[in-house]
């Protein structure tokens, strides 16, 4: 039986899902994070040491838990997408999509011919090692594609990107968005905040789910009020550093 994608079901139902970024490679960390109660966790291969071969044991480590594993490939690349899909990832988040054509390329990478260009393999984890006989015909039913909006140009094209068949949600990357506005490193700048609000509202107006990553919890709640329904609120390395520094400070003597 084709495994169900609970994240996609809840995304399309408009239910709020709280997420976390997993940038520390390795199955042990991935499994530990999967026990922490988040609805979804991104295995990041774009801005992390984690590489494509690392994702398989991390997906396996998260599998027994209720959290949903999302994989972010390093780029909108057909080969990278094919590999993580073959490993059994059901939800992908594609970075830096600026046009409808780029969104269509991502959709094509997710789908088998004649609707796409995904290469066909049989003996792979995605088919539960050939125990899902109708996988190749039905795979896209349970696959979920999120594209990232990370520039002013992309914000201006939200309606056309959202209209691409096969795009299930749009996710705002505030750090790169801030940089594209001339405010690199300053996601809290009023102009950036206003642009994020504009993007969220545009995504919702286009009839698609909106998401974001922010470690500013007050801002995360504002984004949820504006309409995000898959909201990532932390990064594992940041949480580790904050906790370690706070513990050190409690016992440090000047």
Order of alpha helices (4+ residues) and beta strands (2+ residues): alpha-beta-alpha-beta-alpha-beta-alpha-beta-alpha-alpha-beta-alpha-alpha-beta-alpha-alpha-beta-alpha-beta-alpha
